[in-house]
Amino acid sequence: MAAPRTHDRTFLGRLSLPERNFVADALRTETVGGVLLLLAAIAALVWANIPALHSSYESISHHHLGPAALGLDLSVQHWAAEGLLAIFFFVAGIELKRELVAGDLRDPRAAALPVVAALCGMAVPAVVYALTNATGGGSFAGWAVPTATDIAFALAVLAVIGTSLPSSLRAFLLTLAVVDDLFAILIIAIFFTTDIDFVALGGAVVGLAVFWVLLRKGVSGWYVYVPLALVIWGLMYNSGIHATIAGVAMGLMLRCHRHEDEEHSPGERIEHLVRPLSAGLVVPLFALFSAGVAVSGGALGDVFTKPETLGVVLGLVVGKAVGIFGGTWLTARFTRASLSDDLTWPDVFAVATLAGIGFTVSLLIGDLAFKGNAVLTDEVKAAVLTGSLIAAACATTLLKIRNAKYRALCAEEERDEDLDGIPDIYEQEEPAYHLRMAEILERKAAEHRRLAAWKSADSGTPAEAGEGTTAGEWNGHTRRRP
């Protein structure tokens, strides 16, 4: 008889306890931020579409402020996109660095699957957009718009619909988003940079070098790094390269591995401080001043008739799902990785569909791709919103089908019968855990024997005193209820 086929590793298996705790903390903040993001997007749409308020939205969004002498006389919308969003990309840089040195991406074999899945999840939407516009005679400028996934928006959808994904699926979604952010950053830097001011760029590079030296020397204090970060950001903006690149670069420089005497690395501590600011304030403000597009029956109809907007919708809804699922399946197939016994390939497809929610970075790339064409920019924004909503609806339907299974898996992951603060599933191999459980069960058994004795006394039916109930205890029973 042929020997059973063995696999090198399990895909979407149980996370290690430290990784599980990190993912839980990160996603908890992102979920809250995602709900705020949804509320900000809704507020922007209401504000921009009520006739009495529309003019105020436009005037505030396009109001300029900042020192013109430094080349920073920007509109409020521009400040949100290039200023505040640098904080979002700073956190993305820390996430990426942590994944590279302490997370799933540190092992090339484990990293292959999410990296290939993310790459396919960006390439296929771009191809879908290009084919749609080649067929319809549209502009190819927006090919990168449907390539990005918005993890906060996706988690907000999960929170709203009440779907409990197992931690392995959530971690896969988070890793996809981190790799997705990296390639989105590269796309912005390579394809949306035109004229470069090499003097300003040189100044930004020098500033980054100083930032790196200070970190390596162990210099601490926000009053050192915040002013330096602002200078680096300003120089990067004036260089012609998108200023958010400065945030990513600084995030990647932080040390994210722990020394023996450290409970948390500097990168983890700073991320813990900055992530709530990014998720709770920065991204919602960006959404408030970027998602305010005029919505009408005619505008929604144009989304499905113009090749540029239709390409965005199809890229998000079809391209993301097919790309991520196809990349995942092919990588698992050719690396001999097996899917976890608790999950099925339809679960992976549902998560791939959920990754079709593209908001923050998609809106940013849409602004860059069609800069100077206000009408098409707004139409592409409407397409991003439409595609994201369709992807969310499809993912909701697919995930709800398996929600009972997900709840059972989550309950098993969280079960802590010995009340030591560590889920039981992580202690199965420890003798001390089984000794604790034996003691707990013995106490419960003794309590049940005591209750049985009282019940027997109440009913007048004698019962033998079992182990743990002495004859003296039995003879001393009264008819009093416990």
C-alpha positions in Angstrom: 0.0 0.0 0.0 1.3 3.4 -0.9 2.5 5.6 1.9 0.3 8.5 2.8 1.3 11.8 1.2 3.0 14.1 3.7 3.1 17.9 3.5 5.8 20.3 4.5 3.5 22.5 6.5 -0.1 23.4 7.2 -1.7 26.5 5.7 -4.0 28.5 7.9 -3.2 26.4 10.9 -3.2 27.5 14.5 -1.1 30.6 15.3 1.6 30.6 18.0 0.3 32.2 21.2 2.5 35.4 20.9 1.4 35.8 17.3 -2.2 35.2 18.2 -2.1 37.9 20.9 -0.4 40.4 18.6 -2.9 39.8 15.9 -5.8 40.1 18.3 -4.5 43.4 19.7 -3.8 44.8 16.2 -7.2 43.8 14.8 -9.1 45.1 17.8 -7.8 48.6 17.1 -8.3 48.3 13.4 -11.9 47.1 13.9 -12.7 50.2 16.0 -11.0 52.4 13.5 -12.8 50.6 10.7 -16.2 51.4 12.3 -15.1 55.1 12.6 -14.0 54.9 8.9 -17.4 53.7 7.9 -19.1 56.5 9.9 -16.7 59.1 8.3 -17.5 57.8 4.8 -21.2 58.0 5.4 -20.9 61.4 6.9 -18.9 62.6 3.8 -21.5 61.2 1.5 -24.3 62.9 3.4 -22.4 66.2 3.7 -21.6 66.3 0.0 -25.1 65.3 -1.2 -27.4 67.5 0.8 -27.8 70.6 -1.4 -27.8 73.0 1.6 -24.5 71.5 2.9 -22.6 70.7 -0.4 -21.1 74.2 -0.8 -19.7 74.1 2.8 -18.1 70.7 2.1 -16.4 72.0 -1.0 -15.2 75.2 0.6 -13.7 73.4 3.6 -12.1 70.6 1.5 -10.5 73.1 -0.8 -9.5 75.6 1.8 -5.8 76.2 1.8 -3.5 76.6 4.8 0.1 76.1 5.6 3.4 78.0 5.0 3.7 78.9 1.3 7.4 79.8 1.7 8.1 76.1 2.5 5.9 74.9 -0.4 3.3 73.6 2.0 0.3 75.8 1.2 -2.1 72.9 0.8 -5.8 72.3 0.8 -7.5 70.5 3.7 -8.1 67.6 1.5 -4.5 67.6 0.4 -3.2 67.7 4.0 -5.4 64.7 4.8 -4.1 62.7 1.8 -0.4 63.6 2.0 0.0 64.8 5.6 -2.1 62.8 7.9 -1.9 59.7 5.8 1.8 59.6 6.3 1.0 58.4 9.9 -1.1 55.6 8.4 1.9 54.5 6.2 4.2 54.9 9.2 2.2 52.2 11.0 2.2 50.2 7.8 6.0 50.4 7.7 6.2 49.1 11.3 3.8 46.3 10.6 5.9 45.3 7.6 9.1 45.4 9.5 7.6 43.3 12.3 6.3 40.7 9.8 9.8 40.5 8.3 11.7 40.0 11.5 9.2 38.4 13.9 6.0 37.5 12.0 5.0 35.2 9.1 7.2 36.8 6.6 10.5 36.0 8.4 10.3 32.4 7.1 10.7 32.4 3.3 8.6 29.2 3.0 5.8 30.6 5.1 6.1 34.0 3.5 5.7 32.6 0.0 2.0 32.0 0.2 0.8 35.4 1.5 3.3 37.3 -0.7 2.2 35.4 -3.9 -1.4 35.7 -2.9 -1.1 39.5 -2.4 0.9 39.9 -5.7 -1.8 38.0 -7.6 -4.4 40.0 -5.7 -2.9 43.1 -7.1 -1.9 41.9 -10.6 -5.3 40.3 -11.6 -7.4 43.5 -10.7 -4.9 45.5 -12.8 -5.3 43.1 -15.7 -9.1 43.2 -15.3 -9.1 47.0 -15.3 -6.8 47.0 -18.4 -8.9 44.6 -20.3 -12.1 46.5 -19.5 -10.6 49.7 -20.7 -8.9 48.2 -23.8 -12.3 46.8 -24.8 -14.2 50.0 -24.0 -11.6 52.5 -25.2 -11.0 54.0 -21.8 -8.0 55.4 -20.0 -5.3 53.0 -18.6 -4.2 55.6 -16.0 -6.3 54.1 -13.3 -4.9 50.5 -13.5 -3.6 50.7 -10.0 -6.8 51.9 -8.3 -8.4 48.5 -7.7 -5.2 46.8 -6.5 -5.4 47.9 -2.8 -7.2 46.3 0.1 -8.4 48.3 3.1 -8.0 46.1 6.2 -9.8 48.6 8.5 -12.9 48.7 6.2 -12.9 44.9 5.9 -12.7 44.4 9.6 -15.5 47.0 10.1 -17.7 44.9 7.8 -16.9 41.8 9.9 -17.8 43.8 13.1 -21.1 45.1 11.6 -22.3 41.7 10.3 -21.2 39.9 13.4 -19.1 37.3 11.7 -16.4 35.6 13.9 -13.4 34.6 11.7 -10.9 32.2 13.3 -7.6 33.9 14.2 -5.8 32.1 11.4 -8.1 33.6 8.7 -7.8 37.1 10.3 -4.0 36.8 10.4 -4.0 35.8 6.8 -6.1 38.8 5.9 -3.8 41.1 8.0 -0.7 39.7 6.3 -2.3 40.1 2.9 -3.0 43.8 3.8 0.5 44.4 5.0 2.1 43.0 1.8 -0.6 44.8 -0.2 0.4 48.1 1.4 4.1 47.5 0.6 3.4 47.1 -3.1 0.9 50.0 -3.1 3.7 52.1 -1.7 6.0 51.0 -4.5 3.4 51.7 -7.1 2.9 55.2 -5.7 6.7 55.8 -5.6 7.4 54.4 -9.1 4.4 55.2 -11.2 3.1 58.4 -9.7 6.3 60.4 -9.3 7.0 62.8 -12.2 9.4 65.7 -11.6 11.9 65.1 -8.8 13.7 67.9 -6.9 17.0 66.1 -6.1 18.0 68.8 -3.6 14.9 68.3 -1.5 15.2 64.5 -2.0 18.8 64.6 -0.8 17.7 66.6 2.2 15.0 64.0 3.0 17.6 61.2 2.7 20.0 63.0 5.0 17.1 63.4 7.5 16.3 59.7 7.3 20.0 58.9 7.9 20.0 61.1 11.0 16.7 59.4 12.1 18.4 55.9 11.7 21.5 57.0 13.6 19.5 58.4 16.5 17.6 55.1 16.7 20.7 53.0 16.7 22.3 55.2 19.4 19.3 54.6 21.6 18.2 58.2 21.7 14.7 58.6 23.1 12.1 61.3 23.4 9.3 62.3 21.1 10.6 65.9 21.2 13.5 64.7 19.1 11.8 62.5 16.6 8.6 64.3 15.9 10.2 67.6 14.7 12.7 65.5 12.7 9.9 63.5 11.2 8.1 66.7 10.2 11.3 68.0 8.5 11.7 64.7 6.6 8.1 64.7 5.5 8.3 68.3 4.3 11.4 67.6 2.3 10.0 64.5 0.8 6.8 66.3 -0.2 8.8 69.1 -1.9 11.0 66.5 -3.7 8.0 65.4 -5.8 7.8 61.9 -4.3 4.6 61.2 -2.5 5.2 62.3 1.1 3.7 59.2 2.6 6.8 57.4 1.5 8.6 59.2 4.3 6.3 57.6 6.8 7.0 54.1 5.5 10.7 54.7 5.5 10.7 55.8 9.1 8.5 52.9 10.1 10.9 50.4 8.5 13.8 51.8 10.4 12.4 51.0 13.9 13.7 47.9 15.6 11.0 45.3 15.9 12.9 42.3 17.4 13.2 42.0 21.2 16.3 41.9 23.2 16.4 39.4 26.1 15.6 42.0 28.7 12.7 43.5 26.8 9.0 42.6 27.0 8.3 44.6 23.8 10.6 46.0 21.1 10.7 49.7 20.4 8.7 49.2 17.2 6.0 47.3 19.0 5.8 50.0 21.7 5.6 52.9 19.2 3.1 51.0 17.1 0.9 50.4 20.2 0.9 54.2 20.8 0.5 55.4 17.2 -1.9 52.8 15.8 -5.0 54.2 17.7 -4.2 57.6 16.3 -3.9 56.2 12.8 -7.0 54.0 12.9 -9.1 56.3 15.1 -8.3 59.8 13.7 -6.1 59.8 10.6 -7.9 57.4 8.3 -11.5 58.6 9.3 -10.4 62.2 8.5 -8.9 61.1 5.2 -12.2 59.4 4.4 -14.2 62.4 5.5 -12.5 64.7 2.9 -12.0 62.0 0.2 -15.3 60.1 0.0 -17.6 63.1 -0.4 -18.7 62.5 -4.0 -22.1 63.5 -5.5 -24.3 60.4 -5.8 -27.3 60.2 -8.0 -29.1 57.7 -10.2 -27.3 59.0 -13.2 -23.9 59.0 -11.5 -24.4 55.4 -10.3 -25.4 54.4 -13.8 -22.2 55.9 -15.2 -20.2 53.7 -12.8 -21.3 50.7 -14.8 -21.1 52.2 -18.3 -17.8 54.1 -18.4 -14.8 51.8 -18.9 -12.6 53.5 -16.3 -15.2 53.2 -13.5 -16.4 49.7 -14.6 -12.8 48.6 -14.6 -12.4 49.7 -11.0 -15.6 47.9 -9.9 -14.7 44.6 -11.7 -11.2 44.8 -10.5 -12.3 45.0 -6.9 -15.1 42.5 -7.0 -13.8 40.0 -9.5 -10.1 40.6 -9.8 -9.3 40.6 -6.1 -11.3 37.4 -5.3 -9.9 35.5 -8.3 -6.3 36.8 -7.8 -6.0 36.1 -4.1 -7.8 32.7 -4.2 -5.9 31.6 -7.4 -2.6 32.7 -6.0 -3.2 31.0 -2.7 -4.4 27.7 -4.3 -1.5 27.6 -6.8 1.1 28.3 -4.1 -0.3 25.8 -1.7 -0.5 23.2 -4.6 3.1 23.6 -5.7 4.7 24.1 -2.2 2.9 20.9 -0.8 1.2 23.0 1.9 -2.1 21.5 3.2 -5.1 23.5 4.3 -6.0 23.3 8.0 -8.4 20.5 8.7 -10.9 23.0 10.3 -11.2 25.1 7.1 -12.1 24.6 3.5 -11.2 26.3 0.2 -14.5 28.2 0.1 -13.4 29.8 3.4 -10.3 31.1 1.6 -12.5 32.3 -1.3 -14.7 34.2 1.1 -11.7 36.0 2.7 -10.4 36.7 -0.8 -13.8 38.3 -1.7 -13.6 40.4 1.5 -10.2 41.7 0.4 -12.0 43.3 -2.5 -12.9 46.1 -0.2 -10.5 48.9 -1.3 -11.0 52.3 0.2 -8.2 54.3 1.7 -5.3 53.6 -0.7 -7.6 53.1 -3.6 -9.0 56.6 -3.1 -5.5 58.0 -2.8 -4.3 56.3 -6.0 -7.5 57.4 -7.8 -6.6 61.0 -6.9 -3.1 60.6 -8.2 -4.1 58.7 -11.4 -6.6 61.2 -12.6 -5.0 64.4 -11.2 -6.4 67.4 -13.0 -9.6 65.7 -14.1 -12.0 66.5 -11.2 -15.0 64.9 -12.9 -13.3 61.6 -13.6 -11.7 61.6 -10.1 -15.1 61.8 -8.5 -16.5 59.1 -10.8 -13.6 56.8 -9.9 -14.2 57.5 -6.2 -17.9 56.5 -6.7 -16.6 53.4 -8.4 -14.3 52.5 -5.5 -17.3 52.9 -3.1 -19.6 50.9 -5.3 -17.1 48.1 -5.8 -16.2 48.0 -2.1 -19.9 47.7 -1.2 -20.5 44.9 -3.7 -17.4 43.0 -2.4 -18.6 43.5 1.2 -22.1 42.2 0.3 -20.7 39.1 -1.5 -18.3 38.4 1.4 -21.1 38.8 3.9 -23.2 36.2 2.1 -20.3 33.7 1.8 -19.1 34.1 5.4 -22.6 33.9 6.9 -23.0 30.4 5.4 -20.1 29.2 7.6 -20.7 31.5 10.6 -21.8 28.7 12.9 -18.5 26.8 12.2 -16.5 30.0 12.7 -18.2 30.6 16.1 -17.3 27.1 17.2 -13.7 27.5 16.1 -13.4 30.8 17.9 -15.0 29.4 21.1 -12.5 26.5 21.0 -9.6 29.0 20.5 -10.8 31.1 23.5 -11.7 28.2 25.9 -9.8 28.6 29.2 -11.2 26.1 31.7 -8.2 26.3 34.1 -8.6 30.1 34.2 -4.9 30.8 33.9 -5.3 33.4 31.2 -4.0 31.1 28.4 -6.3 29.3 26.0 -6.4 25.6 26.8 -5.6 24.7 23.2 -2.1 26.1 23.7 -1.4 23.9 26.8 -2.4 20.5 25.6 1.2 19.2 25.7 2.0 20.5 29.2 1.7 18.1 32.2 1.0 21.0 34.5 -2.2 21.9 32.6 -3.6 18.3 32.9 -2.8 18.3 36.6 -4.7 21.6 37.1 -7.6 20.2 35.1 -7.6 17.0 37.2 -7.8 19.0 40.3 -10.6 21.2 38.9 -12.6 18.1 37.8 -12.0 16.4 41.2 -13.5 19.4 43.0 -16.5 19.3 40.6 -16.9 15.6 41.1 -16.9 16.0 44.9 -19.5 18.8 44.6 -21.7 16.6 42.4 -21.5 13.7 44.9 -22.5 16.1 47.7 -25.5 17.4 45.7 -26.5 13.8 44.9 -26.4 13.0 48.7 -28.7 15.9 49.5 -31.1 15.0 46.6 -31.2 11.4 47.9 -32.0 12.6 51.4 -34.7 14.9 50.1 -36.4 12.1 48.1 -36.0 9.6 50.9 -34.0 7.3 48.7 -30.7 6.4 50.4 -27.6 6.7 48.2 -24.3 5.2 48.8 -21.6 7.7 49.9 -19.3 7.9 47.0 -15.6 8.7 47.0 -14.9 12.0 48.5 -18.0 11.9 50.8 -17.2 10.4 54.2 -19.6 8.4 56.4 -19.6 11.2 58.9 -20.5 13.7 56.2 -23.3 11.4 55.1 -24.7 10.9 58.6 -24.6 14.6 59.3 -26.7 15.5 56.2 -29.8 17.5 57.0 -32.8 18.2 54.8 -31.6 21.7 54.2 -31.0 22.7 50.5 -27.4 23.5 49.6 
